[in-house]
């Protein structure tokens, strides 16, 4: 089970730097590639009014979809098992009403467990940490500002991108 992986994205961490001018943004892009040793496919320059923002901000939509489906299956099944185990305990040692109708107890607790598992999976895959980055980047490009997006493969790369963008960017936003 150690190899089981819920996140299928190759680059799950995103950093965005917002810049006033094209020159500043291009300089930041070059420094990320030259000094930060990022590959050119990991760094994207977004110009004001860019019409393909969604594809650039969330490029791995298939991986996210796979993660969404898998997490719902796993967490739903875990919730179901948890509900059945709880029902077994309650029907064995619990109150009289649970012991007198074990089928209803099993059914009710299995359903509640499954729904709780699915809710947890939804909370896991909704990705609220991406909203500020997406919203601020979209607002910036609407306000005639430039953005540099870095898709980082791990936390170290994410931190390095943040450090390289921070000195010249108006703001730097990243995901968890």
DRENPA-3360 file (N, C-alpha, C; in nm, 2 decimals, always signed):
BEGIN
1 = XXXXXXXX = +0.08/-0.12/+0.00/+0.00/+0.00/+0.00/+0.09/+0.13/+0.00 ~ +0.21/+0.11/+0.02/+0.30/+0.23/+0.03/+0.31/+0.30/-0.10 ~ +0.29/+0.23/-0.21/+0.30/+0.29/-0.35/+0.17/+0.36/-0.39 ~ +0.06/+0.34/-0.32/-0.06/+0.39/-0.36/-0.05/+0.55/-0.35 ~ -0.09/+0.61/-0.46/-0.07/+0.75/-0.48/-0.21/+0.81/-0.51 ~ -0.25/+0.92/-0.44/-0.37/+0.98/-0.46/-0.36/+1.10/-0.56 ~ -0.24/+1.16/-0.56/-0.22/+1.28/-0.65/-0.14/+1.23/-0.77 ~ -0.21/+1.24/-0.89/-0.14/+1.19/-1.01/-0.08/+1.30/-1.09;
9 = XXXXXXXX = -0.08/+1.42/-1.04/-0.02/+1.53/-1.11/+0.14/+1.52/-1.11 ~ +0.20/+1.55/-1.22/+0.35/+1.55/-1.22/+0.40/+1.67/-1.15 ~ +0.33/+1.78/-1.16/+0.37/+1.91/-1.10/+0.25/+1.96/-1.02 ~ +0.23/+1.92/-0.90/+0.11/+1.96/-0.82/+0.12/+2.09/-0.75 ~ +0.24/+2.16/-0.75/+0.25/+2.29/-0.68/+0.26/+2.40/-0.79 ~ +0.19/+2.50/-0.77/+0.19/+2.61/-0.86/+0.22/+2.74/-0.79 ~ +0.31/+2.82/-0.86/+0.35/+2.95/-0.81/+0.32/+3.05/-0.92 ~ +0.26/+3.17/-0.88/+0.24/+3.27/-0.98/+0.29/+3.40/-0.93;
17 = XXXXXXXX = +0.36/+3.47/-1.02/+0.42/+3.60/-0.99/+0.35/+3.70/-1.09 ~ +0.30/+3.81/-1.03/+0.23/+3.92/-1.11/+0.33/+4.03/-1.13 ~ +0.34/+4.08/-1.25/+0.43/+4.19/-1.29/+0.36/+4.30/-1.36 ~ +0.42/+4.42/-1.35/+0.36/+4.54/-1.41/+0.39/+4.54/-1.56 ~ +0.51/+4.50/-1.60/+0.55/+4.51/-1.74/+0.60/+4.38/-1.80 ~ +0.60/+4.38/-1.93/+0.64/+4.26/-2.00/+0.79/+4.23/-1.98 ~ +0.87/+4.34/-1.97/+1.01/+4.32/-1.95/+1.04/+4.25/-1.82 ~ +0.97/+4.30/-1.71/+0.99/+4.24/-1.58/+0.95/+4.09/-1.58;
25 = XXXXXXXX = +0.84/+4.06/-1.65/+0.79/+3.92/-1.65/+0.88/+3.83/-1.73 ~ +0.93/+3.88/-1.84/+1.03/+3.80/-1.92/+1.16/+3.78/-1.85 ~ +1.20/+3.88/-1.78/+1.33/+3.87/-1.70/+1.31/+3.76/-1.59 ~ +1.19/+3.76/-1.53/+1.16/+3.66/-1.42/+1.16/+3.52/-1.48 ~ +1.10/+3.51/-1.60/+1.09/+3.38/-1.67/+1.23/+3.33/-1.70 ~ +1.31/+3.42/-1.75/+1.45/+3.38/-1.78/+1.53/+3.34/-1.66 ~ +1.51/+3.41/-1.55/+1.58/+3.38/-1.43/+1.54/+3.25/-1.37 ~ +1.41/+3.22/-1.38/+1.36/+3.09/-1.34/+1.42/+2.97/-1.41;
33 = XXXXXXXX = +1.44/+2.99/-1.54/+1.50/+2.89/-1.63/+1.65/+2.88/-1.61 ~ +1.72/+3.00/-1.60/+1.86/+3.00/-1.59/+1.91/+2.98/-1.45 ~ +1.86/+3.05/-1.36/+1.91/+3.04/-1.22/+1.84/+2.93/-1.14 ~ +1.71/+2.92/-1.17/+1.63/+2.82/-1.09/+1.63/+2.68/-1.15 ~ +1.69/+2.67/-1.27/+1.70/+2.54/-1.34/+1.56/+2.47/-1.36 ~ +1.46/+2.56/-1.39/+1.33/+2.50/-1.43/+1.33/+2.48/-1.58 ~ +1.26/+2.37/-1.62/+1.24/+2.35/-1.76/+1.15/+2.45/-1.82 ~ +1.16/+2.47/-1.95/+1.07/+2.57/-2.01/+0.93/+2.53/-2.01;
41 = XXXXXXXX = +0.89/+2.40/-2.01/+0.75/+2.36/-2.00/+0.69/+2.38/-1.86 ~ +0.78/+2.40/-1.76/+0.73/+2.43/-1.62/+0.70/+2.58/-1.60 ~ +0.75/+2.66/-1.69/+0.73/+2.81/-1.67/+0.65/+2.86/-1.79 ~ +0.55/+2.94/-1.75/+0.46/+3.00/-1.86/+0.45/+3.15/-1.83 ~ +0.45/+3.22/-1.94/+0.44/+3.37/-1.94/+0.29/+3.40/-1.98 ~ +0.22/+3.47/-1.90/+0.08/+3.50/-1.94/+0.07/+3.65/-1.96 ~ +0.03/+3.68/-2.08/+0.02/+3.83/-2.12/-0.12/+3.88/-2.08 ~ -0.14/+4.01/-2.07/-0.27/+4.07/-2.04/-0.37/+4.02/-2.15;
49 = XXXXXXXX = -0.49/+3.98/-2.10/-0.60/+3.94/-2.19/-0.58/+3.80/-2.24 ~ -0.49/+3.72/-2.19/-0.47/+3.58/-2.23/-0.60/+3.50/-2.23 ~ -0.63/+3.44/-2.34/-0.76/+3.37/-2.34/-0.75/+3.22/-2.30 ~ -0.63/+3.17/-2.28/-0.61/+3.03/-2.24/-0.57/+3.01/-2.10 ~ -0.62/+3.10/-2.01/-0.57/+3.10/-1.87/-0.60/+2.96/-1.80 ~ -0.72/+2.91/-1.82/-0.76/+2.79/-1.75/-0.66/+2.67/-1.78 ~ -0.62/+2.66/-1.91/-0.53/+2.55/-1.95/-0.39/+2.57/-1.89 ~ -0.35/+2.70/-1.87/-0.22/+2.73/-1.82/-0.21/+2.72/-1.67;
57 = XXXXXXXX = -0.32/+2.75/-1.60/-0.32/+2.75/-1.46/-0.35/+2.61/-1.40 ~ -0.42/+2.53/-1.47/-0.45/+2.39/-1.43/-0.42/+2.30/-1.55 ~ -0.30/+2.28/-1.59/-0.27/+2.20/-1.71/-0.29/+2.05/-1.71 ~ -0.30/+2.00/-1.59/-0.31/+1.85/-1.57/-0.45/+1.81/-1.53 ~ -0.55/+1.85/-1.61/-0.69/+1.82/-1.58/-0.72/+1.68/-1.58 ~ -0.66/+1.60/-1.66/-0.69/+1.45/-1.66/-0.64/+1.39/-1.53 ~ -0.52/+1.43/-1.49/-0.47/+1.38/-1.36/-0.56/+1.42/-1.24 ~ -0.61/+1.54/-1.25/-0.70/+1.59/-1.14/-0.83/+1.50/-1.14;
65 = XXXXXXXX = -0.88/+1.48/-1.26/-1.00/+1.39/-1.27/-0.98/+1.25/-1.22 ~ -0.86/+1.20/-1.25/-0.83/+1.06/-1.20/-0.82/+1.06/-1.05 ~ -0.76/+1.16/-1.00/-0.75/+1.18/-0.85/-0.88/+1.19/-0.79 ~ -0.97/+1.27/-0.85/-1.11/+1.29/-0.80/-1.18/+1.16/-0.79 ~ -1.18/+1.08/-0.90/-1.26/+0.96/-0.90/-1.20/+0.85/-0.81 ~ -1.07/+0.84/-0.81/-1.00/+0.74/-0.72/-1.02/+0.78/-0.57 ~ -1.01/+0.90/-0.54/-1.03/+0.94/-0.40/-1.17/+0.91/-0.35 ~ -1.27/+0.93/-0.44/-1.41/+0.91/-0.40/-1.43/+0.76/-0.38;
73 = XXXXXXXX = -1.37/+0.67/-0.47/-1.39/+0.53/-0.45/-1.32/+0.48/-0.32 ~ -1.20/+0.53/-0.29/-1.13/+0.49/-0.17/-1.20/+0.54/-0.05 ~ -1.23/+0.66/-0.04/-1.29/+0.72/+0.08/-1.43/+0.67/+0.10 ~ -1.50/+0.65/-0.01/-1.64/+0.59/+0.01/-1.63/+0.45/+0.06 ~ -1.54/+0.37/+0.01/-1.53/+0.23/+0.06/-1.48/+0.23/+0.20 ~ -1.39/+0.32/+0.24/-1.34/+0.33/+0.38/-1.45/+0.37/+0.47 ~ -1.54/+0.46/+0.42/-1.65/+0.50/+0.50/-1.75/+0.39/+0.52 ~ -1.77/+0.32/+0.41/-1.86/+0.20/+0.42/-1.81/+0.10/+0.52;
81 = XXXXXXXX = -1.69/+0.07/+0.51/-1.63/-0.03/+0.61/-1.63/+0.02/+0.75 ~ -1.60/+0.15/+0.77/-1.61/+0.21/+0.90/-1.75/+0.20/+0.95 ~ -1.85/+0.23/+0.87/-1.99/+0.22/+0.91/-2.03/+0.08/+0.95 ~ -1.99/-0.02/+0.87/-2.02/-0.16/+0.90/-1.96/-0.20/+1.03 ~ -1.83/-0.16/+1.06/-1.76/-0.20/+1.18/-1.83/-0.13/+1.30 ~ -1.87/-0.01/+1.28/-1.94/+0.06/+1.39/-2.08/-0.01/+1.42 ~ -2.15/-0.05/+1.31/-2.27/-0.12/+1.33/-2.26/-0.25/+1.40 ~ -2.15/-0.32/+1.37/-2.12/-0.44/+1.44/-2.10/-0.42/+1.59;
89 = XXXXXXXX = -2.03/-0.32/+1.62/-2.01/-0.28/+1.76/-2.14/-0.24/+1.83 ~ -2.21/-0.16/+1.76/-2.34/-0.11/+1.82/-2.44/-0.22/+1.84 ~ -2.45/-0.31/+1.74/-2.55/-0.42/+1.75/-2.51/-0.52/+1.85 ~ -2.38/-0.53/+1.88/-2.33/-0.63/+1.98/-2.34/-0.57/+2.12 ~ -2.30/-0.45/+2.14/-2.29/-0.39/+2.28/-2.38/-0.27/+2.30 ~ -2.45/-0.22/+2.20/-2.51/-0.10/+2.20/-2.65/-0.10/+2.27 ~ -2.73/+0.00/+2.24/-2.86/+0.01/+2.30/-2.96/-0.10/+2.25 ~ -3.06/-0.12/+2.31/-3.16/-0.22/+2.28/-3.22/-0.21/+2.14;
97 = XXXXXXXX = -3.25/-0.08/+2.10/-3.31/-0.06/+1.97/-3.22/-0.10/+1.86 ~ -3.09/-0.09/+1.88/-2.99/-0.13/+1.78/-2.98/-0.28/+1.77 ~ -2.99/-0.34/+1.89/-2.98/-0.49/+1.90/-3.10/-0.56/+1.84 ~ -3.22/-0.49/+1.86/-3.34/-0.55/+1.82/-3.37/-0.54/+1.67 ~ -3.30/-0.45/+1.60/-3.31/-0.45/+1.45/-3.17/-0.42/+1.39 ~ -3.09/-0.53/+1.39/-2.96/-0.51/+1.34/-2.95/-0.48/+1.19 ~ -3.04/-0.53/+1.11/-3.03/-0.50/+0.97/-3.05/-0.35/+0.94 ~ -3.14/-0.28/+1.01/-3.16/-0.14/+1.00/-3.04/-0.06/+1.05;
105 = XXXXXXXX = -2.98/-0.11/+1.16/-2.86/-0.05/+1.21/-2.74/-0.06/+1.12 ~ -2.72/-0.17/+1.06/-2.62/-0.19/+0.96/-2.64/-0.10/+0.84 ~ -2.76/-0.10/+0.79/-2.80/-0.02/+0.67/-2.77/+0.13/+0.70 ~ -2.82/+0.18/+0.81/-2.81/+0.32/+0.84/-2.67/+0.36/+0.86 ~ -2.59/+0.29/+0.94/-2.45/+0.32/+0.97/-2.36/+0.31/+0.84 ~ -2.39/+0.20/+0.76/-2.31/+0.19/+0.64/-2.34/+0.31/+0.54 ~ -2.46/+0.35/+0.53/-2.49/+0.47/+0.45/-2.43/+0.59/+0.50 ~ -2.44/+0.62/+0.63/-2.38/+0.74/+0.69/-2.23/+0.73/+0.67;
113 = XXXXXXXX = -2.17/+0.62/+0.69/-2.02/+0.60/+0.68/-1.98/+0.63/+0.53 ~ -2.06/+0.57/+0.44/-2.03/+0.60/+0.30/-2.04/+0.74/+0.26 ~ -2.14/+0.81/+0.30/-2.16/+0.95/+0.27/-2.05/+1.04/+0.34 ~ -2.01/+1.00/+0.46/-1.91/+1.08/+0.52/-1.77/+1.06/+0.45 ~ -1.75/+0.94/+0.40/-1.63/+0.91/+0.32/-1.63/+0.99/+0.19 ~ -1.74/+1.00/+0.13/-1.75/+1.08/+0.00/-1.74/+1.23/+0.03 ~ -1.79/+1.27/+0.14/-1.77/+1.42/+0.17/-1.62/+1.45/+0.20 ~ -1.56/+1.36/+0.27/-1.41/+1.38/+0.30/-1.34/+1.38/+0.16;
121 = XXXXXXXX = -1.37/+1.29/+0.07/-1.31/+1.28/-0.06/-1.33/+1.41/-0.14 ~ -1.45/+1.47/-0.13/-1.48/+1.59/-0.19/-1.40/+1.71/-0.14 ~ -1.39/+1.71/-0.01/-1.31/+1.81/+0.06/-1.16/+1.80/+0.02 ~ -1.11/+1.68/+0.00/-0.98/+1.65/-0.04/-0.95/+1.70/-0.19 ~ -1.05/+1.68/-0.27/-1.02/+1.71/-0.42/-1.08/+1.85/-0.46 ~ -1.15/+1.92/-0.38/-1.20/+2.05/-0.42/-1.09/+2.15/-0.44 ~ -0.98/+2.14/-0.38/-0.86/+2.22/-0.40/-0.88/+2.37/-0.37 ~ -0.93/+2.41/-0.25/-0.95/+2.55/-0.22/-0.83/+2.63/-0.22;
129 = XXXXXXXX = -0.71/+2.57/-0.21/-0.59/+2.64/-0.21/-0.55/+2.70/-0.35 ~ -0.62/+2.65/-0.45/-0.59/+2.70/-0.59/-0.67/+2.83/-0.62 ~ -0.78/+2.85/-0.55/-0.87/+2.96/-0.58/-0.80/+3.10/-0.57 ~ -0.73/+3.13/-0.47/-0.66/+3.26/-0.46/-0.57/+3.28/-0.58 ~ -0.49/+3.18/-0.61/-0.39/+3.19/-0.72/-0.46/+3.21/-0.85 ~ -0.57/+3.14/-0.88/-0.64/+3.15/-1.01/-0.71/+3.29/-1.01 ~ -0.78/+3.32/-0.91/-0.85/+3.45/-0.91/-0.76/+3.57/-0.92 ~ -0.65/+3.57/-0.85/-0.56/+3.69/-0.85/-0.49/+3.69/-0.99;
137 = XXXXXXXX = -0.45/+3.58/-1.05/-0.39/+3.58/-1.18/-0.49/+3.63/-1.29 ~ -0.61/+3.58/-1.28/-0.71/+3.63/-1.38/-0.74/+3.78/-1.37 ~ -0.75/+3.82/-1.24/-0.77/+3.97/-1.22/-0.65/+4.05/-1.27 ~ -0.53/+4.00/-1.25/-0.41/+4.07/-1.29/-0.41/+4.08/-1.45 ~ -0.44/+3.97/-1.52/-0.43/+3.98/-1.66/-0.54/+4.07/-1.72 ~ -0.66/+4.08/-1.65/-0.76/+4.17/-1.69/-0.72/+4.31/-1.67 ~ -0.63/+4.34/-1.57/-0.59/+4.47/-1.54/-0.46/+4.51/-1.61 ~ -0.43/+4.44/-1.72/-0.32/+4.47/-1.81/-0.18/+4.44/-1.74;
145 = XXXXXXXX = -0.18/+4.34/-1.65/-0.06/+4.30/-1.59/-0.01/+4.17/-1.65 ~ +0.11/+4.14/-1.63/+0.17/+4.01/-1.68/+0.19/+3.92/-1.56 ~ +0.18/+3.79/-1.59/+0.20/+3.69/-1.49/+0.30/+3.58/-1.54 ~ +0.37/+3.53/-1.45/+0.46/+3.41/-1.47/+0.41/+3.30/-1.38 ~ +0.38/+3.19/-1.45/+0.33/+3.07/-1.37/+0.44/+2.96/-1.37 ~ +0.46/+2.91/-1.26/+0.56/+2.80/-1.24/+0.48/+2.67/-1.19 ~ +0.49/+2.56/-1.26/+0.44/+2.44/-1.22/+0.55/+2.36/-1.16 ~ +0.55/+2.35/-1.02/+0.67/+2.29/-0.95/+0.63/+2.14/-0.92;
153 = XXXXXXXX = +0.74/+2.06/-0.92/+0.72/+1.92/-0.90/+0.72/+1.88/-0.75 ~ +0.78/+1.97/-0.67/+0.79/+1.94/-0.52/+0.80/+2.07/-0.44 ~ +0.80/+2.06/-0.31/+0.80/+2.18/-0.23/+0.93/+2.26/-0.24 ~ +1.04/+2.20/-0.26/+1.17/+2.27/-0.28/+1.17/+2.35/-0.41 ~ +1.12/+2.30/-0.52/+1.11/+2.37/-0.64/+1.01/+2.49/-0.62 ~ +0.90/+2.46/-0.55/+0.80/+2.57/-0.53/+0.87/+2.68/-0.45 ~ +0.94/+2.65/-0.35/+1.01/+2.76/-0.26/+1.11/+2.83/-0.35 ~ +1.19/+2.76/-0.43/+1.29/+2.82/-0.52/+1.22/+2.92/-0.62;
161 = XXXXXXXX = +1.11/+2.88/-0.67/+1.03/+2.97/-0.77/+0.99/+3.09/-0.69 ~ +0.93/+3.07/-0.57/+0.89/+3.19/-0.49/+1.00/+3.28/-0.46 ~ +1.12/+3.23/-0.43/+1.23/+3.32/-0.40/+1.28/+3.40/-0.52 ~ +1.27/+3.33/-0.64/+1.32/+3.40/-0.76/+1.22/+3.50/-0.81 ~ +1.09/+3.48/-0.79/+0.99/+3.57/-0.83/+0.97/+3.69/-0.74 ~ +0.99/+3.67/-0.61/+0.96/+3.77/-0.51/+1.03/+3.91/-0.53 ~ +1.15/+3.91/-0.56/+1.22/+4.05/-0.56/+1.16/+4.15/-0.66 ~ +1.11/+4.10/-0.78/+1.06/+4.19/-0.88/+0.91/+4.19/-0.90;
169 = XXXXXXXX = +0.84/+4.09/-0.84/+0.70/+4.08/-0.87/+0.62/+4.17/-0.78 ~ +0.50/+4.21/-0.82/+0.41/+4.29/-0.74/+0.36/+4.20/-0.63 ~ +0.32/+4.08/-0.67/+0.28/+3.98/-0.57/+0.31/+3.84/-0.62 ~ +0.33/+3.75/-0.52/+0.36/+3.61/-0.55/+0.25/+3.53/-0.47 ~ +0.19/+3.44/-0.55/+0.09/+3.35/-0.49/+0.12/+3.21/-0.52 ~ +0.10/+3.12/-0.42/+0.13/+2.98/-0.45/+0.02/+2.89/-0.39 ~ +0.02/+2.77/-0.43/-0.08/+2.67/-0.38/-0.01/+2.59/-0.27 ~ -0.08/+2.51/-0.20/-0.03/+2.43/-0.09/+0.05/+2.32/-0.14;
% end
